[in-house]
Amino acid sequence: MKLQILAACAALATLTAGQALAADAITAKLAAPVAEKTKFIAGGAMFNCEGDTCVAAAPTSQTFATSTCKTIADKVGPVASFEGRKSLAEDKLADCNAKALAKAGGTQLAKQ
């Protein structure tokens, strides 16, 4: 009986830690501000964009990914930085922005 209770407590602690880890906000700083407040879903989370910042306050474990960054760049323009518990690597950030920069003529990030 004690072993079952111990196993249940360990499972609950693991589940809680996983949820806390996934709950860290994901922030995308944009190369240029959005004209008006914008909301959309990317990477399984709702992003709220205002000015030059898009934030997912309740991300999933899948939200911090290059594919999510690509969706953001496609919807609101090139992304200057993409961060959660860490920053997206420069090469992945460049990959994230490739399509958006091609659409915009490649000039938006060059102005920074």
C-alpha positions, -999 to 999 in steps of 0.1 A, spaced: 0 0 0 28 24 9 45 17 -24 13 26 -43 10 59 -25 47 66 -31 42 59 -68 12 81 -70 30 110 -53 60 106 -77 36 106 -107 18 137 -95 52 155 -89 64 146 -124 31 158 -139 31 191 -120 68 198 -129 60 191 -166 31 215 -165 51 242 -147 79 239 -173 54 242 -202 38 273 -185 67 297 -190 57 325 -213 71 325 -249 80 359 -263 87 369 -299 102 404 -304 93 416 -339 116 435 -363 87 460 -368 56 467 -347 22 454 -356 -3 481 -367 -29 469 -343 -34 443 -316 -33 408 -331 -42 374 -318 -35 340 -334 -27 304 -325 8 291 -332 25 260 -317 -6 251 -298 -8 284 -279 -26 318 -282 -2 346 -291 -12 382 -283 8 408 -303 10 445 -295 36 469 -306 68 449 -314 60 420 -290 40 388 -292 35 367 -261 20 333 -254 13 334 -217 1 298 -216 23 279 -240 23 241 -245 54 220 -245 54 223 -283 53 261 -285 90 269 -283 99 256 -318 112 269 -351 79 260 -367 61 283 -342 85 311 -350 79 306 -387 41 309 -381 46 341 -362 69 355 -389 44 346 -416 15 363 -397 31 395 -384 65 398 -400 102 390 -393 111 380 -357 141 397 -341 142 373 -311 122 343 -299 125 333 -263 111 310 -236 134 296 -210 162 302 -235 166 320 -268 162 305 -302 196 299 -318 207 324 -345 207 299 -373 171 287 -364 160 324 -361 173 330 -397 154 299 -408 123 312 -391 125 345 -409 135 332 -444 100 332 -459 88 364 -442 120 383 -454 114 370 -489 78 383 -487 90 417 -474 118 421 -499 145 413 -473 148 448 -459 131 448 -425 159 431 -404 186 449 -423 172 482 -409 179 472 -373 
